[in-house]
Amino acid sequence: MKIAVIGANGQLGSDVCAAFQGNGDEVVVLTHADIEISSPELAEAALASANPDLIVNTAAMHHVDKCQVDPEAALRVNALGARNLALWARGADIPVLYVSTDYVFDGAKGSPYVESDAANPLNAYGISKLAGEHFTASNAPKHLILRVSAIYGHQPCRAKGGLNFVELMLKLSRERDELRVVDEEYVSPTPTVQIAAQIVALSRTDRYGLYHGTTEGSCSWYEFAREIFDTTGTKVRLERAKSSDFPAKVPRPSYSVLENSALKAAQLNVYTHWREGLKEYLANRAPVAAVTSAG
């Protein structure tokens, strides 16, 4: 297959490209320099030139605070950009895969969310991604929507200063004697290499629709940090903190654990437990240099 990967140089996109190439597929690498998805004309021109069999859209404005300050920009990229890609995919009669987020939920359920649960985003980022889901589903009959959560990968994430949560914890452990991490927010930390493998698996199915795709199990951010330090043998005093100790500018769900019900029903689930994902990441880890520019 010939795969057009949008956002190909991002934290997730880079692993998606590698996964498809490892699968023997031809990958068309499309970065922001190659395609402007918020422009129908520019998106159409880039896709027509690529002529893919599948579009994988990993591009996003995902800095939550910046989305809250500029919701119009978030909607242009996360929603209207998804619409432009979906419209082209429909015209070309090819599938499009849209990567979405656990932030479409408000966290009030308190137990793992399944695909049939009603979405209720708390912030502009979640609203823009949910709109992107709707634009993708309503405009492209052959659509795949994959919601992911708390992702981390080897490629630096520019929007977060180049450091994912794992790298941030290890960096802070070298700089401080004590760390305090929130023990009231629950997620399923998911490495990008597993998401990429799941996307390759989905690319081979015609069971279109909405999927949740995260590692098995869940933990608080404190428990995740504890596992990072235990696995790496890092000696640091780690204390539990409350969410109120670190007042957030933007509301976030306190519980956004996803259950991969649809993937399991289709016998497509490739995810391991989050602890196994962390061990694999750490085993293949190289020092990650911080990226000072955001975008």
Buried (B, 14 or more C-beta within 10 A) or exposed (E): BBBBBBBBBBBBBBBBBBBBBEBEBEBBBBBBEBBBBBBBEBBBEBBEEBEBBBBBBBBBBBBBBBBBEBBEBBBBBBBBBBBBBBBBBBEBEBBBBBBBBBBBBBBEBEEBBEBEBEBBBBBBBBBBBBBBBBBBBEBBEBBBBBBBBBBBBBBBBBBBBBBBBBBBBBBBBEEEEEBBBBBBBBBBBBBBBBBBBBBBBBBEBEEBEBBBBBBBBBBBBBBBBBBBBEBBEBEBEBEBBEBEEEEEEBBBBBBBBBBBBBBEEBEBBBBBEBBBBBBBBBEEEEEBEEBEEEE
